[in-house]
Amino acid sequence: MSYENDVMSLIIAAGEGRSCAMEALRFAKAGSFAEAEASLKVSDDAFRQAHEVQTRLIGLDEGVGKLQITLVMVHAQDHLMTGMLCRELVTELIEVYKKME
């Protein structure tokens, strides 16, 4: 895979992970906890895929700046970080909704 394809794969997987986490929150708000858990599973799978791409890129860079850092790469890393934070917060909110039920 090329560097550009890896970066785009990272953005796509992180975006899918975030979208599925938000879908899970909507399900939980509606009291559909089984569907919420299913969406969280898809979110987890997407973030796992994104993390695999990130790990591959880190390995190629070897911590010494072998890879060119572009604005798109910074965007991809930001997308992943904020998506993973969203996933963590959604998990906590779902637990709150369950307790309210």
N, C-alpha and C positions, 0 to 999 in steps of 0.2 A: 504494500500500500504506500502511496506517496504521502509526503508530509501534509500537503494540502487536503488530501482525502482523510487522513487521520484527524486533522483539526476539524473538518466538517463533520466527521463521524462523532467526534466528541461533543460538538454543539448539538447535533441531532439527538443523540442519546440522552444528554443532560436535559434537553427540552422535553423529551418524552417522559423522563423521570419526574420532572416538575409537574407537567400536565396531568400525569396519572395520580400524583400525590394530591393535587387540587381536586381532581375528580373524586378521589377517596373522601376528601373532606366534605364535598357536596353530598355524597352518599350518606355519610355519618350524620350530617345535619338533618337529613330526611329520615334518619332512624334505620337506614339500610346498612347494617354493620357487616353483613356477609359480603355485600358488594364493595363496601369500603375496603375490607381486607383483601379482596381480589384485586382491586386497583392498586393497593399498596404493594402487592406481590409483583405486579407488572412494573411499578415504579422501581422496586428493588432490582429487578432484572435489567432495566434500562440503565440504572446507575452502576450496576456491576459491569455492564458493557462499556460504559463511559470510563470507568476506572481502569479497565483493561487497556483501553486506548491510551489513557494518561500514563499508565505504568510503562507501556511500550515506548512512548515518547521520552519519558524520563530516562529509560534505559539507553535510548539512542543518544541522548544528550550527555550522558555519563557525568552530569554535574559540573561540566567544564565549559558549557556554552557552545557545544558543537552544533546545536540547532539554532536557526535564526528565530528570534522572538519578533513576531509580527503583531500588529494590532488585532488581527483575527485570532491569533493564539491567545492573546490576553483576554479577548472576548470569550473564547471557549473556556478558559480557566474560570473566568468570572461566572459564566453560565453554569458550570459544574458546581462551583462553590455555593452559589445562591440557591441552586436547585436542591443540593443536599441539605442545606439549612432549612429550606422549605419543607422537605420530606421529614426532617426531625420534628419541626414544629407541628406539622399536620398529625404526626403520630401522637403527640401529646394532646392536641385538641380532640382527636378522636376518643382518647381515653376520658376526657372531660365529658364529651357527649354521651359516652356509655354510662358514666356515673349519673348523669342527669336523667337518663332514660328510666 
